[in-house]
Amino acid sequence: MQKGDETMKVPRIYLETTMFNYYFDVDRDGHEDTVKMFKAIDAGKYEAYTSEYAMIELRNAKDPKRSDMLALTEKYRIVILDIDAESERMTDLYIQNGVIPANYRIDASHIAVASIHNLDCVLSFNYGHINKLKTKRMSEIVNLNEGYKGITICTPMEVLD
């Protein structure tokens, strides 16, 4: 994709678990934009990633929703990033620094894996622990202290053209 003489980079986005839920939850305010985002991924406008952390949460859902949500990763060719020592270390740092409460560890893990893989943003409707001002500001501080760039946390509505 080119605009003038400069090459435009395709945004690399991380899909947190709520994105898969909102795809099927037609009564949610963000449902339509979530479906639009998946269509934009399919059209090549975004490179989509999730992680084994999200897959753990999806596998814990009840069928038929579990099967439907898991099928989205294949249908839209979403790259699933592994759990590794560095994502666990960053998760620990977010918790130690009060970014995310310890009993919501997997929420910190979503941000950690997106950060260490240098993704552009985390898409989330989790307003309790992920998509909130405190988390956005504090995760950026932790990231910068550890040599990573700040990660943008937002909803699909903020990213879609």
C-alpha positions in Angstrom: 0.0 0.0 0.0 1.5 3.3 -1.0 0.5 6.9 -0.4 2.6 9.3 -2.5 6.3 8.3 -2.3 6.2 6.9 1.2 5.3 3.3 1.9 2.5 2.9 4.5 2.9 0.2 7.1 -0.1 -2.1 7.7 -1.0 -1.7 11.4 -0.3 -4.7 13.5 -3.2 -5.2 16.0 -3.7 -7.4 19.0 -7.2 -8.8 19.5 -7.9 -9.2 23.2 -10.6 -11.8 24.2 -13.5 -9.3 24.2 -13.1 -8.8 20.5 -14.1 -12.4 19.8 -17.1 -12.0 22.2 -18.3 -8.8 20.7 -18.2 -10.4 17.2 -21.1 -12.6 18.2 -22.8 -10.5 20.8 -25.2 -8.6 18.6 -26.7 -6.6 21.5 -23.4 -4.9 22.4 -22.7 -1.4 21.3 -19.4 -2.4 19.8 -20.7 -5.4 17.8 -21.0 -3.7 14.4 -17.6 -2.1 14.6 -16.1 -5.4 15.8 -17.5 -7.1 12.7 -16.2 -4.2 10.5 -12.8 -4.7 12.1 -12.7 -8.4 11.3 -13.7 -7.6 7.7 -10.9 -5.0 7.5 -8.5 -7.7 8.7 -9.8 -10.0 6.0 -9.3 -7.3 3.4 -5.6 -6.9 4.5 -5.9 -3.5 6.1 -4.6 -4.8 9.4 -2.3 -7.7 10.5 -4.2 -9.4 13.3 -2.6 -11.2 16.3 -3.9 -12.7 19.5 -2.2 -15.0 21.9 -2.4 -18.3 23.8 -3.6 -16.2 26.7 -6.7 -15.3 24.7 -7.0 -18.8 23.4 -7.1 -20.1 27.0 -10.0 -17.7 27.7 -11.8 -18.7 24.5 -11.5 -22.4 25.3 -13.1 -21.8 28.6 -16.3 -20.4 27.0 -19.4 -22.6 26.6 -20.3 -24.1 23.3 -21.5 -23.2 20.7 -19.9 -19.8 21.4 -16.6 -21.4 22.2 -16.4 -23.1 18.8 -17.6 -20.0 17.0 -15.0 -17.8 18.6 -12.2 -20.2 18.1 -13.2 -20.5 14.4 -12.6 -16.8 13.9 -8.9 -17.3 14.3 -8.8 -19.6 11.3 -11.3 -17.7 9.2 -9.5 -14.4 9.5 -6.0 -15.9 9.7 -5.2 -14.4 13.0 -1.6 -15.2 14.2 -1.6 -16.8 17.7 1.5 -15.7 19.7 3.0 -18.1 22.2 3.4 -17.6 25.9 7.0 -17.2 26.7 9.3 -16.1 29.6 9.5 -12.5 28.5 5.7 -12.1 28.3 5.5 -13.6 31.8 8.2 -11.2 33.1 6.3 -8.2 31.7 3.1 -9.5 33.1 4.7 -9.7 36.5 6.0 -6.1 36.1 2.6 -4.8 35.3 1.2 -6.4 38.4 4.1 -5.4 40.6 3.7 -1.8 39.4 -0.1 -1.7 40.0 -1.1 -1.5 36.4 -3.4 -4.5 36.6 -4.5 -6.3 39.9 -2.9 -9.7 40.5 -6.2 -11.5 40.3 -6.6 -10.3 36.7 -3.2 -11.6 35.6 -4.4 -12.6 32.1 -5.4 -9.0 31.4 -1.9 -7.9 32.1 -0.6 -10.8 29.9 -2.6 -9.5 26.9 -0.8 -6.2 27.1 2.6 -7.9 27.7 2.5 -10.1 24.7 1.4 -7.2 22.4 4.2 -5.1 23.8 7.0 -7.5 23.5 6.0 -8.3 19.9 6.1 -4.6 19.0 2.4 -4.5 17.9 0.8 -1.2 17.3 -2.3 -1.5 19.5 -4.4 -3.7 21.7 -8.1 -3.7 20.8 -10.2 -4.3 23.8 -13.7 -3.7 25.2 -12.4 -4.7 28.7 -13.0 -1.4 30.4 -12.5 -2.9 33.9 -8.7 -3.5 33.6 -7.4 -3.0 30.1 -9.0 -0.2 28.2 -8.9 2.5 30.9 -6.7 5.6 31.4 -4.7 4.2 34.4 -3.7 1.1 32.5 -2.9 3.1 29.3 -0.6 5.5 31.2 1.0 3.0 33.5 1.7 0.3 31.0 3.4 2.9 28.8 5.7 3.8 31.7 6.6 0.2 32.4 7.2 -0.5 28.7 9.5 2.5 28.3 11.4 1.5 31.5 11.9 -2.0 30.0 13.0 -0.8 26.5 9.6 -1.3 24.8 7.5 1.3 23.1 4.3 2.4 24.6 1.3 0.3 23.4 -1.9 2.0 22.3 -5.0 0.5 23.9 -8.3 1.3 22.2 -11.5 0.0 20.7 -12.1 -0.9 17.0 -14.0 2.4 16.6 -10.8 4.3 17.3 -8.9 2.4 14.7 -11.3 1.9 11.8 -11.1 4.3 8.9 
